């Protein structure tokens, strides 16, 4: 996790504001990021960091916003092996991303 993410977590904790942390917990095959890559989401949907970009990150963002709302941690499996129309899933691997509300 980057220093920028740590600073944001500390700032949010001091302010009593929620954040959602999405961390790549596993990968198989060719993926844009490896385990440990993180993205921190704010209540307004903006974020710091990346878990790979593109539609895979968008899938995780959507689940992370659900976690922001309900507080329930979840694991999101992003399958980058199946191409779909207009999609950028060109890596050919699978990511597991653990999503949890913090602060």
C-alpha positions as CSV (number, residue, x, y, z in Angstrom):
1,X,0.0,0.0,0.0
2,X,1.3,3.5,-0.9
3,X,2.1,6.2,1.6
4,X,-0.7,8.3,0.1
5,X,-3.2,5.7,1.0
6,X,-1.9,5.4,4.6
7,X,-2.1,9.2,4.9
8,X,-5.7,9.3,3.7
9,X,-6.7,6.5,6.1
10,X,-5.2,8.4,9.0
11,X,-6.9,11.6,8.0
12,X,-10.3,9.9,7.5
13,X,-10.0,8.2,10.9
14,X,-9.2,11.5,12.6
15,X,-12.3,13.1,10.9
16,X,-14.5,10.1,11.6
17,X,-15.1,9.6,7.9
18,X,-15.6,6.1,6.4
19,X,-13.4,4.7,3.6
20,X,-13.4,1.5,1.8
21,X,-10.2,-0.4,1.1
22,X,-10.0,-2.7,-1.9
23,X,-6.9,-4.9,-1.9
24,X,-5.9,-7.5,-4.5
25,X,-5.7,-10.7,-2.4
26,X,-4.9,-13.1,-5.1
27,X,-4.2,-13.4,-8.8
28,X,-4.0,-16.1,-11.4
29,X,-2.5,-15.8,-14.8
30,X,-1.8,-12.4,-16.4
31,X,-3.3,-9.6,-14.4
32,X,-2.7,-5.8,-14.4
33,X,-1.8,-5.8,-10.7
34,X,-0.6,-8.4,-8.2
35,X,-1.5,-9.2,-4.6
36,X,-1.1,-6.2,-2.3
37,X,-2.2,-3.6,-4.8
38,X,-4.8,-1.3,-3.2
39,X,-7.4,1.3,-3.9
40,X,-9.1,3.5,-1.3
41,X,-12.6,4.8,-2.0
42,X,-14.3,7.9,-0.5
43,X,-18.0,8.2,0.2
44,X,-18.4,10.4,-2.9
45,X,-17.0,7.6,-5.1
46,X,-13.6,9.2,-5.8
47,X,-10.6,7.1,-5.0
48,X,-6.8,7.0,-4.5
49,X,-4.7,4.1,-5.8
50,X,-5.5,1.5,-8.4
51,X,-6.0,-2.2,-8.7
52,X,-5.5,-2.2,-12.4
53,X,-8.0,0.2,-14.1
54,X,-10.5,-0.6,-16.8
55,X,-13.7,-2.5,-16.4
56,X,-12.2,-4.8,-13.8
57,X,-11.6,-1.9,-11.5
58,X,-15.1,-0.6,-12.3
59,X,-16.5,-3.9,-11.1
60,X,-14.6,-3.6,-7.9
61,X,-15.6,0.0,-7.5
62,X,-19.3,-0.9,-7.7
63,X,-19.0,-3.6,-5.0
64,X,-16.9,-1.2,-2.9
65,X,-19.7,1.4,-3.0
66,X,-22.0,-1.4,-1.8
67,X,-19.6,-2.0,1.1
68,X,-19.6,1.7,1.8
69,X,-23.4,1.6,2.2
70,X,-23.8,-1.7,4.1
71,X,-20.5,-2.1,5.8
72,X,-20.2,-5.8,4.8
73,X,-16.8,-7.0,3.6
74,X,-16.8,-9.0,0.4
75,X,-14.4,-10.7,-2.0
76,X,-14.8,-9.7,-5.6
77,X,-13.6,-12.1,-8.3
78,X,-12.7,-10.3,-11.5
79,X,-12.4,-12.6,-14.5
80,X,-10.2,-11.1,-17.2
81,X,-10.3,-14.1,-19.4
82,X,-13.6,-13.7,-21.2
83,X,-13.8,-10.9,-23.8
84,X,-17.1,-9.1,-24.2
85,X,-18.2,-6.4,-26.7
86,X,-16.2,-3.2,-26.3
87,X,-14.4,-4.6,-23.3
88,X,-10.8,-4.1,-22.3
89,X,-10.3,-7.4,-20.5
90,X,-7.2,-8.3,-22.4
91,X,-5.0,-9.6,-19.6
92,X,-6.2,-13.1,-19.5
93,X,-6.1,-13.8,-15.7
94,X,-8.3,-13.7,-12.7
95,X,-8.1,-11.2,-9.7
96,X,-9.5,-11.7,-6.2
97,X,-10.1,-8.4,-4.4
98,X,-11.0,-8.1,-0.8
99,X,-13.2,-5.1,-0.1
100,X,-13.7,-3.8,3.5
101,X,-15.0,-0.6,5.1
102,X,-12.4,1.1,7.4
103,X,-12.2,4.3,9.5
